């Protein structure tokens, strides 16, 4: 997903501005898979420069930002 979004944004000169930030209430990535594959998943996520916000939820969302349950605000569009 991140590579596809960056490719699309590249046509507009904005590939470096693309951020993929999954938000999950779970405290670990892919809890349903168990701890075995987790290091490989973390490596893949890091290689693709995907950020992650674990142990929290999306409080709301607008075209400009996404406030999270812990108070962090993720910018979602041009400022």
PDB file of N, CA, C and O in Angstrom:
ATOM      1  N   UNK A   1       0.815  -1.176   0.000  1.00  0.00           N
ATOM      2  CA  UNK A   1       0.000   0.000   0.000  1.00  0.00           C
ATOM      3  C   UNK A   1       0.871   1.257   0.000  1.00  0.00           C
ATOM      4  O   UNK A   1       0.610   2.193  -0.755  1.00  0.00           O
ATOM      5  N   UNK A   2       1.895   1.278   0.839  1.00  0.00           N
ATOM      6  CA  UNK A   2       2.713   2.487   0.921  1.00  0.00           C
ATOM      7  C   UNK A   2       3.438   2.769  -0.387  1.00  0.00           C
ATOM      8  O   UNK A   2       3.529   3.919  -0.815  1.00  0.00           O
ATOM      9  N   UNK A   3       3.954   1.720  -1.023  1.00  0.00           N
ATOM     10  CA  UNK A   3       4.648   1.917  -2.300  1.00  0.00           C
ATOM     11  C   UNK A   3       3.688   2.417  -3.368  1.00  0.00           C
ATOM     12  O   UNK A   3       4.046   3.285  -4.164  1.00  0.00           O
ATOM     13  N   UNK A   4       2.486   1.886  -3.394  1.00  0.00           N
ATOM     14  CA  UNK A   4       1.487   2.324  -4.384  1.00  0.00           C
ATOM     15  C   UNK A   4       1.106   3.781  -4.155  1.00  0.00           C
ATOM     16  O   UNK A   4       1.020   4.556  -5.108  1.00  0.00           O
ATOM     17  N   UNK A   5       0.878   4.157  -2.910  1.00  0.00           N
ATOM     18  CA  UNK A   5       0.546   5.550  -2.611  1.00  0.00           C
ATOM     19  C   UNK A   5       1.680   6.492  -2.994  1.00  0.00           C
ATOM     20  O   UNK A   5       1.444   7.574  -3.533  1.00  0.00           O
ATOM     21  N   UNK A   6       2.908   6.077  -2.714  1.00  0.00           N
ATOM     22  CA  UNK A   6       4.055   6.926  -3.079  1.00  0.00           C
ATOM     23  C   UNK A   6       4.187   7.053  -4.600  1.00  0.00           C
ATOM     24  O   UNK A   6       4.540   8.121  -5.101  1.00  0.00           O
ATOM     25  N   UNK A   7       3.910   5.986  -5.328  1.00  0.00           N
ATOM     26  CA  UNK A   7       3.964   6.033  -6.795  1.00  0.00           C
ATOM     27  C   UNK A   7       2.919   7.002  -7.340  1.00  0.00           C
ATOM     28  O   UNK A   7       3.200   7.769  -8.260  1.00  0.00           O
ATOM     29  N   UNK A   8       1.728   6.967  -6.779  1.00  0.00           N
ATOM     30  CA  UNK A   8       0.670   7.882  -7.212  1.00  0.00           C
ATOM     31  C   UNK A   8       1.050   9.319  -6.871  1.00  0.00           C
ATOM     32  O   UNK A   8       0.896  10.218  -7.698  1.00  0.00           O
ATOM     33  N   UNK A   9       1.541   9.535  -5.668  1.00  0.00           N
ATOM     34  CA  UNK A   9       1.914  10.876  -5.233  1.00  0.00           C
ATOM     35  C   UNK A   9       3.097  11.414  -6.016  1.00  0.00           C
ATOM     36  O   UNK A   9       3.223  12.625  -6.194  1.00  0.00           O
ATOM     37  N   UNK A  10       3.970  10.524  -6.488  1.00  0.00           N
ATOM     38  CA  UNK A  10       5.149  10.938  -7.241  1.00  0.00           C
ATOM     39  C   UNK A  10       4.763  11.690  -8.510  1.00  0.00           C
ATOM     40  O   UNK A  10       5.487  12.584  -8.948  1.00  0.00           O
ATOM     41  N   UNK A  11       3.635  11.335  -9.094  1.00  0.00           N
ATOM     42  CA  UNK A  11       3.156  12.038 -10.294  1.00  0.00           C
ATOM     43  C   UNK A  11       2.833  13.501  -9.989  1.00  0.00           C
ATOM     44  O   UNK A  11       2.764  14.326 -10.900  1.00  0.00           O
ATOM     45  N   UNK A  12       2.638  13.818  -8.723  1.00  0.00           N
ATOM     46  CA  UNK A  12       2.326  15.182  -8.302  1.00  0.00           C
ATOM     47  C   UNK A  12       3.485  15.809  -7.522  1.00  0.00           C
ATOM     48  O   UNK A  12       3.344  16.878  -6.928  1.00  0.00           O
ATOM     49  N   UNK A  13       4.625  15.126  -7.537  1.00  0.00           N
ATOM     50  CA  UNK A  13       5.802  15.637  -6.837  1.00  0.00           C
ATOM     51  C   UNK A  13       5.682  15.578  -5.323  1.00  0.00           C
ATOM     52  O   UNK A  13       6.321  16.357  -4.616  1.00  0.00           O
ATOM     53  N   UNK A  14       4.865  14.656  -4.823  1.00  0.00           N
ATOM     54  CA  UNK A  14       4.623  14.616  -3.381  1.00  0.00           C
ATOM     55  C   UNK A  14       4.930  13.259  -2.762  1.00  0.00           C
ATOM     56  O   UNK A  14       4.433  12.959  -1.676  1.00  0.00           O
ATOM     57  N   UNK A  15       5.730  12.439  -3.418  1.00  0.00           N
ATOM     58  CA  UNK A  15       6.000  11.089  -2.910  1.00  0.00           C
ATOM     59  C   UNK A  15       6.622  11.112  -1.516  1.00  0.00           C
ATOM     60  O   UNK A  15       6.330  10.239  -0.699  1.00  0.00           O
ATOM     61  N   UNK A  16       7.463  12.085  -1.236  1.00  0.00           N
ATOM     62  CA  UNK A  16       8.117  12.160   0.070  1.00  0.00           C
ATOM     63  C   UNK A  16       7.149  12.564   1.186  1.00  0.00           C
ATOM     64  O   UNK A  16       7.453  12.390   2.366  1.00  0.00           O
ATOM     65  N   UNK A  17       5.988  13.102   0.813  1.00  0.00           N
ATOM     66  CA  UNK A  17       5.011  13.530   1.808  1.00  0.00           C
ATOM     67  C   UNK A  17       4.077  12.407   2.249  1.00  0.00           C
ATOM     68  O   UNK A  17       3.339  12.562   3.222  1.00  0.00           O
ATOM     69  N   UNK A  18       4.103  11.284   1.544  1.00  0.00           N
ATOM     70  CA  UNK A  18       3.192  10.177   1.860  1.00  0.00           C
ATOM     71  C   UNK A  18       3.632   9.472   3.134  1.00  0.00           C
ATOM     72  O   UNK A  18       4.796   9.103   3.294  1.00  0.00           O
ATOM     73  N   UNK A  19       2.673   9.296   4.033  1.00  0.00           N
ATOM     74  CA  UNK A  19       2.912   8.536   5.259  1.00  0.00           C
ATOM     75  C   UNK A  19       1.781   7.539   5.425  1.00  0.00           C
ATOM     76  O   UNK A  19       0.611   7.873   5.239  1.00  0.00           O
ATOM     77  N   UNK A  20       2.134   6.325   5.771  1.00  0.00           N
ATOM     78  CA  UNK A  20       1.144   5.311   6.096  1.00  0.00           C
ATOM     79  C   UNK A  20       1.290   5.039   7.588  1.00  0.00           C
ATOM     80  O   UNK A  20       2.359   4.649   8.057  1.00  0.00           O
ATOM     81  N   UNK A  21       0.206   5.248   8.327  1.00  0.00           N
ATOM     82  CA  UNK A  21       0.257   5.127   9.784  1.00  0.00           C
ATOM     83  C   UNK A  21      -0.938   4.289  10.267  1.00  0.00           C
ATOM     84  O   UNK A  21      -1.989   4.845  10.584  1.00  0.00           O
ATOM     85  N   UNK A  22      -0.786   2.962  10.324  1.00  0.00           N
ATOM     86  CA  UNK A  22      -1.855   2.153  10.897  1.00  0.00           C
ATOM     87  C   UNK A  22      -1.999   2.445  12.398  1.00  0.00           C
ATOM     88  O   UNK A  22      -1.013   2.591  13.120  1.00  0.00           O
ATOM     89  N   UNK A  23      -3.239   2.523  12.833  1.00  0.00           N
ATOM     90  CA  UNK A  23      -3.549   2.734  14.242  1.00  0.00           C
ATOM     91  C   UNK A  23      -4.332   1.513  14.708  1.00  0.00           C
ATOM     92  O   UNK A  23      -5.292   1.094  14.061  1.00  0.00           O
ATOM     93  N   UNK A  24      -3.911   0.943  15.840  1.00  0.00           N
ATOM     94  CA  UNK A  24      -4.573  -0.267  16.326  1.00  0.00           C
ATOM     95  C   UNK A  24      -4.638  -0.241  17.838  1.00  0.00           C
ATOM     96  O   UNK A  24      -3.683   0.163  18.501  1.00  0.00           O
ATOM     97  N   UNK A  25      -5.759  -0.670  18.379  1.00  0.00           N
ATOM     98  CA  UNK A  25      -5.890  -0.715  19.843  1.00  0.00           C
ATOM     99  C   UNK A  25      -5.031  -1.807  20.464  1.00  0.00           C
ATOM    100  O   UNK A  25      -4.744  -1.761  21.660  1.00  0.00           O
ATOM    101  N   UNK A  26      -4.617  -2.785  19.670  1.00  0.00           N
ATOM    102  CA  UNK A  26      -3.721  -3.833  20.178  1.00  0.00           C
ATOM    103  C   UNK A  26      -2.350  -3.227  20.487  1.00  0.00           C
ATOM    104  O   UNK A  26      -1.936  -2.253  19.860  1.00  0.00           O
ATOM    105  N   UNK A  27      -1.667  -3.806  21.443  1.00  0.00           N
ATOM    106  CA  UNK A  27      -0.343  -3.311  21.829  1.00  0.00           C
ATOM    107  C   UNK A  27       0.786  -3.889  20.984  1.00  0.00           C
ATOM    108  O   UNK A  27       1.933  -3.456  21.101  1.00  0.00           O
ATOM    109  N   UNK A  28       0.471  -4.858  20.138  1.00  0.00           N
ATOM    110  CA  UNK A  28       1.478  -5.479  19.275  1.00  0.00           C
ATOM    111  C   UNK A  28       0.916  -5.593  17.854  1.00  0.00           C
ATOM    112  O   UNK A  28      -0.298  -5.587  17.654  1.00  0.00           O
ATOM    113  N   UNK A  29       1.797  -5.694  16.895  1.00  0.00           N
ATOM    114  CA  UNK A  29       1.395  -5.883  15.501  1.00  0.00           C
ATOM    115  C   UNK A  29       0.898  -7.310  15.315  1.00  0.00           C
ATOM    116  O   UNK A  29       1.529  -8.259  15.781  1.00  0.00           O
ATOM    117  N   UNK A  30      -0.219  -7.457  14.642  1.00  0.00           N
ATOM    118  CA  UNK A  30      -0.792  -8.763  14.292  1.00  0.00           C
ATOM    119  C   UNK A  30      -0.885  -9.719  15.476  1.00  0.00           C
ATOM    120  O   UNK A  30      -0.318 -10.811  15.428  1.00  0.00           O
ATOM    121  N   UNK A  31      -1.589  -9.330  16.535  1.00  0.00           N
ATOM    122  CA  UNK A  31      -1.663 -10.199  17.713  1.00  0.00           C
ATOM    123  C   UNK A  31      -2.265 -11.568  17.411  1.00  0.00           C
ATOM    124  O   UNK A  31      -1.937 -12.551  18.074  1.00  0.00           O
ATOM    125  N   UNK A  32      -3.136 -11.632  16.420  1.00  0.00           N
ATOM    126  CA  UNK A  32      -3.791 -12.897  16.087  1.00  0.00           C
ATOM    127  C   UNK A  32      -2.827 -13.920  15.493  1.00  0.00           C
ATOM    128  O   UNK A  32      -3.137 -15.111  15.465  1.00  0.00           O
ATOM    129  N   UNK A  33      -1.675 -13.481  15.024  1.00  0.00           N
ATOM    130  CA  UNK A  33      -0.685 -14.396  14.443  1.00  0.00           C
ATOM    131  C   UNK A  33       0.277 -14.960  15.477  1.00  0.00           C
ATOM    132  O   UNK A  33       0.998 -15.920  15.206  1.00  0.00           O
ATOM    133  N   UNK A  34       0.285 -14.367  16.647  1.00  0.00           N
ATOM    134  CA  UNK A  34       1.202 -14.833  17.682  1.00  0.00           C
ATOM    135  C   UNK A  34       2.584 -14.226  17.511  1.00  0.00           C
ATOM    136  O   UNK A  34       2.835 -13.512  16.540  1.00  0.00           O
ATOM    137  N   UNK A  35       3.483 -14.505  18.450  1.00  0.00           N
ATOM    138  CA  UNK A  35       4.799 -13.873  18.443  1.00  0.00           C
ATOM    139  C   UNK A  35       5.768 -14.429  17.396  1.00  0.00           C
ATOM    140  O   UNK A  35       6.755 -13.768  17.076  1.00  0.00           O
ATOM    141  N   UNK A  36       5.518 -15.611  16.860  1.00  0.00           N
ATOM    142  CA  UNK A  36       6.453 -16.234  15.921  1.00  0.00           C
ATOM    143  C   UNK A  36       6.804 -15.377  14.711  1.00  0.00           C
ATOM    144  O   UNK A  36       7.983 -15.109  14.478  1.00  0.00           O
ATOM    145  N   UNK A  37       5.815 -14.939  13.935  1.00  0.00           N
ATOM    146  CA  UNK A  37       6.126 -14.169  12.724  1.00  0.00           C
ATOM    147  C   UNK A  37       6.359 -12.680  12.967  1.00  0.00           C
ATOM    148  O   UNK A  37       6.723 -11.947  12.047  1.00  0.00           O
ATOM    149  N   UNK A  38       6.148 -12.236  14.201  1.00  0.00           N
ATOM    150  CA  UNK A  38       6.195 -10.796  14.479  1.00  0.00           C
ATOM    151  C   UNK A  38       7.507 -10.125  14.070  1.00  0.00           C
ATOM    152  O   UNK A  38       7.455  -9.035  13.500  1.00  0.00           O
ATOM    153  N   UNK A  39       8.688 -10.713  14.329  1.00  0.00           N
ATOM    154  CA  UNK A  39       9.923 -10.033  13.883  1.00  0.00           C
ATOM    155  C   UNK A  39       9.966  -9.807  12.369  1.00  0.00           C
ATOM    156  O   UNK A  39      10.443  -8.767  11.916  1.00  0.00           O
ATOM    157  N   UNK A  40       9.478 -10.756  11.596  1.00  0.00           N
ATOM    158  CA  UNK A  40       9.453 -10.587  10.138  1.00  0.00           C
ATOM    159  C   UNK A  40       8.480  -9.492   9.724  1.00  0.00           C
ATOM    160  O   UNK A  40       8.754  -8.720   8.805  1.00  0.00           O
ATOM    161  N   UNK A  41       7.352  -9.431  10.403  1.00  0.00           N
ATOM    162  CA  UNK A  41       6.372  -8.389  10.117  1.00  0.00           C
ATOM    163  C   UNK A  41       6.961  -7.019  10.449  1.00  0.00           C
ATOM    164  O   UNK A  41       6.821  -6.078   9.669  1.00  0.00           O
ATOM    165  N   UNK A  42       7.614  -6.907  11.596  1.00  0.00           N
ATOM    166  CA  UNK A  42       8.248  -5.637  11.981  1.00  0.00           C
ATOM    167  C   UNK A  42       9.299  -5.227  10.954  1.00  0.00           C
ATOM    168  O   UNK A  42       9.372  -4.058  10.577  1.00  0.00           O
ATOM    169  N   UNK A  43      10.106  -6.170  10.502  1.00  0.00           N
ATOM    170  CA  UNK A  43      11.136  -5.867   9.498  1.00  0.00           C
ATOM    171  C   UNK A  43      10.508  -5.339   8.212  1.00  0.00           C
ATOM    172  O   UNK A  43      10.993  -4.364   7.638  1.00  0.00           O
ATOM    173  N   UNK A  44       9.430  -5.979   7.757  1.00  0.00           N
ATOM    174  CA  UNK A  44       8.763  -5.556   6.523  1.00  0.00           C
ATOM    175  C   UNK A  44       8.154  -4.165   6.691  1.00  0.00           C
ATOM    176  O   UNK A  44       8.266  -3.326   5.797  1.00  0.00           O
ATOM    177  N   UNK A  45       7.518  -3.923   7.819  1.00  0.00           N
ATOM    178  CA  UNK A  45       6.922  -2.615   8.080  1.00  0.00           C
ATOM    179  C   UNK A  45       7.996  -1.533   8.099  1.00  0.00           C
ATOM    180  O   UNK A  45       7.817  -0.460   7.522  1.00  0.00           O
ATOM    181  N   UNK A  46       9.100  -1.819   8.758  1.00  0.00           N
ATOM    182  CA  UNK A  46      10.192  -0.846   8.822  1.00  0.00           C
ATOM    183  C   UNK A  46      10.808  -0.595   7.451  1.00  0.00           C
ATOM    184  O   UNK A  46      11.113   0.546   7.104  1.00  0.00           O
ATOM    185  N   UNK A  47      10.989  -1.650   6.676  1.00  0.00           N
ATOM    186  CA  UNK A  47      11.571  -1.507   5.340  1.00  0.00           C
ATOM    187  C   UNK A  47      10.700  -0.630   4.442  1.00  0.00           C
ATOM    188  O   UNK A  47      11.216   0.128   3.621  1.00  0.00           O
ATOM    189  N   UNK A  48       9.392  -0.731   4.598  1.00  0.00           N
ATOM    190  CA  UNK A  48       8.464   0.062   3.791  1.00  0.00           C
ATOM    191  C   UNK A  48       8.219   1.450   4.372  1.00  0.00           C
ATOM    192  O   UNK A  48       7.430   2.225   3.832  1.00  0.00           O
ATOM    193  N   UNK A  49       8.895   1.757   5.467  1.00  0.00           N
ATOM    194  CA  UNK A  49       8.776   3.068   6.128  1.00  0.00           C
ATOM    195  C   UNK A  49       7.341   3.352   6.559  1.00  0.00           C
ATOM    196  O   UNK A  49       6.848   4.475   6.454  1.00  0.00           O
ATOM    197  N   UNK A  50       6.689   2.301   7.047  1.00  0.00           N
ATOM    198  CA  UNK A  50       5.331   2.442   7.569  1.00  0.00           C
ATOM    199  C   UNK A  50       5.449   2.700   9.064  1.00  0.00           C
ATOM    200  O   UNK A  50       6.062   1.927   9.800  1.00  0.00           O
ATOM    201  N   UNK A  51       4.853   3.792   9.490  1.00  0.00           N
ATOM    202  CA  UNK A  51       4.829   4.099  10.912  1.00  0.00           C
ATOM    203  C   UNK A  51       3.673   3.329  11.529  1.00  0.00           C
ATOM    204  O   UNK A  51       2.788   2.873  10.805  1.00  0.00           O
ATOM    205  N   UNK A  52       3.657   3.175  12.834  1.00  0.00           N
ATOM    206  CA  UNK A  52       2.539   2.498  13.477  1.00  0.00           C
ATOM    207  C   UNK A  52       2.261   3.141  14.827  1.00  0.00           C
ATOM    208  O   UNK A  52       3.165   3.605  15.523  1.00  0.00           O
ATOM    209  N   UNK A  53       0.994   3.151  15.166  1.00  0.00           N
ATOM    210  CA  UNK A  53       0.557   3.665  16.462  1.00  0.00           C
ATOM    211  C   UNK A  53      -0.263   2.556  17.106  1.00  0.00           C
ATOM    212  O   UNK A  53      -1.399   2.290  16.713  1.00  0.00           O
ATOM    213  N   UNK A  54       0.335   1.918  18.098  1.00  0.00           N
ATOM    214  CA  UNK A  54      -0.299   0.773  18.746  1.00  0.00           C
ATOM    215  C   UNK A  54      -0.820   1.156  20.123  1.00  0.00           C
ATOM    216  O   UNK A  54      -0.334   2.103  20.740  1.00  0.00           O
ATOM    217  N   UNK A  55      -1.814   0.414  20.598  1.00  0.00           N
ATOM    218  CA  UNK A  55      -2.357   0.653  21.917  1.00  0.00           C
ATOM    219  C   UNK A  55      -3.204   1.908  22.005  1.00  0.00           C
ATOM    220  O   UNK A  55      -3.344   2.488  23.082  1.00  0.00           O
ATOM    221  N   UNK A  56      -3.762   2.327  20.904  1.00  0.00           N
ATOM    222  CA  UNK A  56      -4.627   3.517  20.881  1.00  0.00           C
ATOM    223  C   UNK A  56      -5.626   3.413  19.741  1.00  0.00           C
ATOM    224  O   UNK A  56      -5.554   2.499  18.921  1.00  0.00           O
ATOM    225  N   UNK A  57      -6.536   4.336  19.698  1.00  0.00           N
ATOM    226  CA  UNK A  57      -7.567   4.330  18.665  1.00  0.00           C
ATOM    227  C   UNK A  57      -7.682   5.715  18.042  1.00  0.00           C
ATOM    228  O   UNK A  57      -7.158   6.696  18.569  1.00  0.00           O
ATOM    229  N   UNK A  58      -8.372   5.773  16.923  1.00  0.00           N
ATOM    230  CA  UNK A  58      -8.664   7.042  16.267  1.00  0.00           C
ATOM    231  C   UNK A  58      -9.849   7.674  16.990  1.00  0.00           C
ATOM    232  O   UNK A  58     -10.907   7.055  17.107  1.00  0.00           O
ATOM    233  N   UNK A  59      -9.678   8.893  17.472  1.00  0.00           N
ATOM    234  CA  UNK A  59     -10.744   9.587  18.180  1.00  0.00           C
ATOM    235  C   UNK A  59     -11.703  10.257  17.206  1.00  0.00           C
ATOM    236  O   UNK A  59     -12.909  10.307  17.449  1.00  0.00           O
ATOM    237  N   UNK A  60     -11.164  10.772  16.102  1.00  0.00           N
ATOM    238  CA  UNK A  60     -11.963  11.405  15.048  1.00  0.00           C
ATOM    239  C   UNK A  60     -11.056  11.565  13.835  1.00  0.00           C
ATOM    240  O   UNK A  60      -9.875  11.221  13.887  1.00  0.00           O
ATOM    241  N   UNK A  61     -11.602  12.080  12.757  1.00  0.00           N
ATOM    242  CA  UNK A  61     -10.791  12.301  11.555  1.00  0.00           C
ATOM    243  C   UNK A  61     -11.413  13.413  10.721  1.00  0.00           C
ATOM    244  O   UNK A  61     -12.633  13.502  10.580  1.00  0.00           O
ATOM    245  N   UNK A  62     -10.554  14.252  10.176  1.00  0.00           N
ATOM    246  CA  UNK A  62     -10.982  15.279   9.233  1.00  0.00           C
ATOM    247  C   UNK A  62     -10.062  15.198   8.020  1.00  0.00           C
ATOM    248  O   UNK A  62      -9.156  14.366   7.982  1.00  0.00           O
ATOM    249  N   UNK A  63     -10.284  16.041   7.051  1.00  0.00           N
ATOM    250  CA  UNK A  63      -9.410  16.048   5.882  1.00  0.00           C
ATOM    251  C   UNK A  63      -8.028  16.607   6.216  1.00  0.00           C
ATOM    252  O   UNK A  63      -7.102  16.483   5.414  1.00  0.00           O
ATOM    253  N   UNK A  64      -7.877  17.221   7.391  1.00  0.00           N
ATOM    254  CA  UNK A  64      -6.599  17.813   7.779  1.00  0.00           C
ATOM    255  C   UNK A  64      -5.828  17.019   8.825  1.00  0.00           C
ATOM    256  O   UNK A  64      -4.598  17.034   8.830  1.00  0.00           O
ATOM    257  N   UNK A  65      -6.546  16.321   9.719  1.00  0.00           N
ATOM    258  CA  UNK A  65      -5.822  15.602  10.772  1.00  0.00           C
ATOM    259  C   UNK A  65      -6.637  14.455  11.359  1.00  0.00           C
ATOM    260  O   UNK A  65      -7.847  14.345  11.160  1.00  0.00           O
ATOM    261  N   UNK A  66      -5.910  13.597  12.098  1.00  0.00           N
ATOM    262  CA  UNK A  66      -6.518  12.438  12.748  1.00  0.00           C
ATOM    263  C   UNK A  66      -6.072  12.439  14.217  1.00  0.00           C
ATOM    264  O   UNK A  66      -4.970  11.986  14.529  1.00  0.00           O
ATOM    265  N   UNK A  67      -6.914  12.940  15.104  1.00  0.00           N
ATOM    266  CA  UNK A  67      -6.589  12.885  16.532  1.00  0.00           C
ATOM    267  C   UNK A  67      -6.739  11.451  17.062  1.00  0.00           C
ATOM    268  O   UNK A  67      -7.700  10.751  16.741  1.00  0.00           O
ATOM    269  N   UNK A  68      -5.773  11.040  17.874  1.00  0.00           N
ATOM    270  CA  UNK A  68      -5.807   9.712  18.464  1.00  0.00           C
ATOM    271  C   UNK A  68      -6.269   9.789  19.918  1.00  0.00           C
ATOM    272  O   UNK A  68      -6.312  10.863  20.518  1.00  0.00           O
ATOM    273  N   UNK A  69      -6.610   8.638  20.463  1.00  0.00           N
ATOM    274  CA  UNK A  69      -7.145   8.568  21.822  1.00  0.00           C
ATOM    275  C   UNK A  69      -6.165   9.051  22.890  1.00  0.00           C
ATOM    276  O   UNK A  69      -6.585   9.429  23.983  1.00  0.00           O
ATOM    277  N   UNK A  70      -4.870   9.043  22.589  1.00  0.00           N
ATOM    278  CA  UNK A  70      -3.883   9.502  23.571  1.00  0.00           C
ATOM    279  C   UNK A  70      -3.524  10.976  23.413  1.00  0.00           C
ATOM    280  O   UNK A  70      -2.646  11.479  24.115  1.00  0.00           O
ATOM    281  N   UNK A  71      -4.197  11.672  22.494  1.00  0.00           N
ATOM    282  CA  UNK A  71      -3.947  13.094  22.292  1.00  0.00           C
ATOM    283  C   UNK A  71      -3.028  13.415  21.126  1.00  0.00           C
ATOM    284  O   UNK A  71      -2.975  14.565  20.690  1.00  0.00           O
ATOM    285  N   UNK A  72      -2.306  12.432  20.611  1.00  0.00           N
ATOM    286  CA  UNK A  72      -1.467  12.686  19.436  1.00  0.00           C
ATOM    287  C   UNK A  72      -2.369  13.047  18.256  1.00  0.00           C
ATOM    288  O   UNK A  72      -3.465  12.506  18.108  1.00  0.00           O
ATOM    289  N   UNK A  73      -1.896  13.960  17.430  1.00  0.00           N
ATOM    290  CA  UNK A  73      -2.635  14.363  16.230  1.00  0.00           C
ATOM    291  C   UNK A  73      -1.752  14.067  15.028  1.00  0.00           C
ATOM    292  O   UNK A  73      -0.636  14.577  14.929  1.00  0.00           O
ATOM    293  N   UNK A  74      -2.254  13.240  14.113  1.00  0.00           N
ATOM    294  CA  UNK A  74      -1.513  12.904  12.899  1.00  0.00           C
ATOM    295  C   UNK A  74      -2.035  13.794  11.778  1.00  0.00           C
ATOM    296  O   UNK A  74      -3.226  13.750  11.471  1.00  0.00           O
ATOM    297  N   UNK A  75      -1.173  14.601  11.160  1.00  0.00           N
ATOM    298  CA  UNK A  75      -1.609  15.412  10.018  1.00  0.00           C
ATOM    299  C   UNK A  75      -2.060  14.497   8.882  1.00  0.00           C
ATOM    300  O   UNK A  75      -1.419  13.484   8.602  1.00  0.00           O
ATOM    301  N   UNK A  76      -3.159  14.857   8.235  1.00  0.00           N
ATOM    302  CA  UNK A  76      -3.698  13.999   7.192  1.00  0.00           C
ATOM    303  C   UNK A  76      -3.798  14.707   5.838  1.00  0.00           C
ATOM    304  O   UNK A  76      -4.193  14.094   4.847  1.00  0.00           O
ATOM    305  N   UNK A  77      -3.452  15.950   5.795  1.00  0.00           N
ATOM    306  CA  UNK A  77      -3.538  16.667   4.527  1.00  0.00           C
ATOM    307  C   UNK A  77      -2.675  17.909   4.570  1.00  0.00           C
ATOM    308  O   UNK A  77      -1.967  18.160   5.545  1.00  0.00           O
ATOM    309  N   UNK A  78      -2.744  18.681   3.502  1.00  0.00           N
ATOM    310  CA  UNK A  78      -1.933  19.908   3.449  1.00  0.00           C
ATOM    311  C   UNK A  78      -2.300  20.838   4.603  1.00  0.00           C
ATOM    312  O   UNK A  78      -3.465  20.976   4.974  1.00  0.00           O
ATOM    313  N   UNK A  79      -1.281  21.458   5.148  1.00  0.00           N
ATOM    314  CA  UNK A  79      -1.557  22.390   6.254  1.00  0.00           C
ATOM    315  C   UNK A  79      -1.876  23.767   5.756  1.00  0.00           C
ATOM    316  O   UNK A  79      -2.132  24.668   6.555  1.00  0.00           O
TER     317      UNK A  79
END
